[in-house]
Amino acid sequence: MTDTILVFYGSYRSGRMGIRLADFIVSELRARGHDVELIDAKAVGLPMLDRMYKEYKPGSAPAAMEELAKKIKAAHAFVFVTGEYNWGMQPGLKNLTDHFLEEWFWRPAAIASYSAGRISGARSSFTWHGTLSEMGMIVISSTLAVGPIGQTLNDKGEPLGEPGAALKKAFPRFADDLAWWTEAARSQRARKQPPY
């Protein structure tokens, strides 16, 4: 069975660099045979959170929200690609995820962080771990941390030099961990309905 994986990216900045990592992950997961879609928060364009998807009457949510809810519910796993803003998470990605709740439940999530410097977005990755767990996802232990991103991936998401080679080497463990938890979660959901 082919897994459907959504890769979420949340920067709204001009000249954004993290899209390189999102593109790399999409490409690598597709090469492994997964059905992968990039969900770019800026392109989706949800407003600042006022009402969650579940707070709309059926069929009355904004079209972009309705479409994304269907994609999230149909997906088997998620990857969150996040930069670090002043030791914290990107507001665009956080805003997008907060529009949904039950739609995320009982599926694994992986975190890939990046920054322009050597910290590689690690502090953002740490904060996302707790947030995604609270939102009902199984957060895998393997992470990717990329920095400086401009020296690791080119503008097409292709690895550069030694940092790029290190990322390429680290990716299989990250992807294998996500695949294992995706299979485990899908098997358990088929065997027994989630408790809520």
Steps between C-alpha positions, in 0.01 A plus 500: 500500500630845411515743790363850454726752675437871534807722538413830670703818458414830663727794417333811360826691454630621167814318388411210729767234520316222679307410188824336389474250784129442433576433132786264593273299733219480244744379234665241725169361626366474145815312400409248770158446339281712728215720381621839628351848486655826615259715700635855496325712765563816300334351190205360700451847650280428801419811705625550855312250710150610589298180470638149472378274221282304746325823607343549156173333409559217250562643154539859619875520564711706256589294192876489572434378855251237383741370237790481743289326766419226249869460413604480865231241580604288200875513569693222671783717637632855521834678482532851646782711356568785737734790535590668824391855576655645817524155661140425405280354232391664178165673550376412150535126553359516853199697377432246226517200735280664765203513263467122543504252786323165471608484136860437618424222748666157497758566228879539528679828450865573430682830554768646274648830616736749343665835554749731337746423779655197662219436754292356213164597646542253788313720749203524266506123454482460877195724532323330209543158660275590793251686282451214255467250784229716659320505163470121502793397280766240568825698468783276383837517674706555185538860388686690231684819596651706218724801536631710354232420246653714224814286513310170512242524218488700180190685377369177344525309828807308388780418747817711497847389609570334834192639681276375219668160506440480877131579449472238226662247734266587790181488294450120475479454877250788523287354218523143630387611847203685351412202278508258795266715710275563200458126447449439872234772531316389186502136617369592844223721360391209277505259794331721758318831489678785681356554851370850409 
